[in-house]
């Protein structure tokens, strides 16, 4: 048997990180089992459908390296209105892969269920249903359809009049759901709602569409979020009614914030686009997401895994049942590890867009500027947790800084006069030093500190404030080289003038 798994997002917004974690589990399992990973688009919720969300889904998965073996083809994507459809088209033998192109399949199955006595037509108005739910809530009952139309005589509701088709759940007995993570769960049929399968507009509900699509696309394992578990008995009943084999279910734990609540914007970034914009590396994010709710082994301390290692070691039976906690601090740490593993040239390529977006570096970047940037990369490599932090760490190397307050230019345990003299001597030294490179500056500046009766930290501190406008910056000597002699001397002179004004 060839393992076939799927990700079936609804294009109603940006690709959420919780959904992507589920994609990661599906993708890892498919690759581990030499199976197929299918991308299917569930666009039957027409009130919330946004075509631009398709691009967000495709780009997000591609950026993470989560390639799909089957998915919407060129004609489908062109019909959906994508401008660059060829870029995302994959196709496959089980299409169409966009649900709105499969409506005839859902209607045929719904009518078959009616004919077999497993479903019935219902013409209850929205107003009646709203009143019914209000009355049930008032009695503190679980809102459910009261089966008003269930036992109407045949032909009482014409197929030509507005109506929905509902699942005819057995009134007695139990439905058992077998789940890899949860084990066996037993549901009383009397507590399962007669769910709408086909809406009056001809579009299926999630419950009908997902069962029909998973069966016709020969999905073998359904790996999805735990929040879908309560609806699973309805799906099992549909499989039984249609005489179809039920796939293996694996409901993975929810992703929560550190406060124990469902991950949302109050915790930080939640969409793939946001994580990408903040400078997370795709391999780092993949590594982090794979460990949200799955552990490679008992007592295993390793946390950094290559893509190949994750594929080799992934095991559905080691997925945890407890909710997973999304720690941004942990992700930042892991991303920093991946950043430091890159060569200077590779890291430059990833940093360049952030410098350009901030207007610090021209686009395209001239070769001479690239040479200069390549010298800056080692200065920030150890400090970066996210790529976008490079702007804050290095902006003073590219643009003029704000005037530095006088109090910042007074060295630790030094007087304004001593600080002014020190800055003057530093400017004289740096004006003549050759070449103007970090290695050539360090020893002369340390010797100057000793000559002035200062600790190196005292002197370096006021130089850093005067030339960068920051208390903390990348290594001082490399930063001075990156700023350039002309700007360094001008900033030192400006700092001297500020201190001189204070002394008048």
RANORWO-V913868 format. One line per field, one symbol per residue. ss: DSSP state (2 for helix, 1 for strand, 0 for the rest). phi: phi as a letter, one per 30 degrees, with the letter a starting at -180 (. if undefined). burial: I if it has 24 or more other ideal C-beta (glycine too) atoms within 12 Angstrom, else O. A space follows every 50 residues. Layout:
ss=???
phi=???
burial=???
This chain:
ss=00011110000000012222222222222222000111101000000000 02222222222222000001100222222000002222001000000122 20222222222222200011110002222222222222000000000000 00000000000001111000000111111000111111222000011100 00010222222222220000111112222222222222222200000111 11001100000100000000122222200002222222220001000000 00000022222220022210000110022222222222220002222222 22222220000000002222222222222200000000222222222000 00000222200000022222222222222222000002222222222222 20000222222222222200000002222222202222222222222222 2220
phi=.ddbbbcbdcdcldddddddedeeddddddddchcbcccbcccddddcdb eddddeddddddddicdcdblecdddddddjddceddcdbildcddcced cbedddddddddddddicabdbcddedddddddddddddhcdebddiecd cddeidcdedceacccdcdedbibccccbeddidbccdedccddddcbdd didddeddddddddddchdcbccbddddeeddedddddeddcicddddcb cdddccdddiceebdddkdbceedddddjddeddddedddcdjbbdldid cdbcbdedddddcdbedcddddeccccddddddddddddddddedddedd deddddddidbdbdddddddddddddeddcedcdcbdddddddbeddcbd cdedeeddccdeibcedddddddddddddddcdbddbedddedddddded ddicdeddddddddddccibdbbeeedddddddjeedddddddddddddd dddd
burial=OOIIIIIIIIIIOIIIIIIIIIIIIIIIIIIIIOIIIIIIIIIIIOOOIO IOIIIIIIIIIOIIIIOIIIIIIOOIIOOIOIOOIOOIIIIIOIIIIIII IIIOIIIOIIOIIIOOOIIIIIOIOOOOIOOOOOOOOOOOOOOOIOOOII OOOOOOIOOOOOIIIIIIIIOOOOIOIOIIIIOOOOIOOOOIIIIIIIII OIIIIIIIIIIIIIIIIIIIIIIIIIOIIOIIIIIIIIIIIIOOOIIIII IIIIIIIOOOOIIOOOIOIIIIIIIIOIIIIIIIIIIIIIIIIIIIOOOO OOOIIOIOOIIOIIIIOIIIOOIIIIOIOIIIOIIIIIIIOIOOOOIIOI IIOIIOOIOIIOOOOOOOOOOIIIIIIIIIIOIIIIIIIIIIIIIIIIOO IOOIOIOIIIIOOIOIOIIIIIIIIIIOIIOOIOOIOIOOIIOIIOOIIO OIOIOIOIIIIIIIIIIIIIOOIIIIIIIIIIIOIOIIIOIIIIIIOIIO OOOO
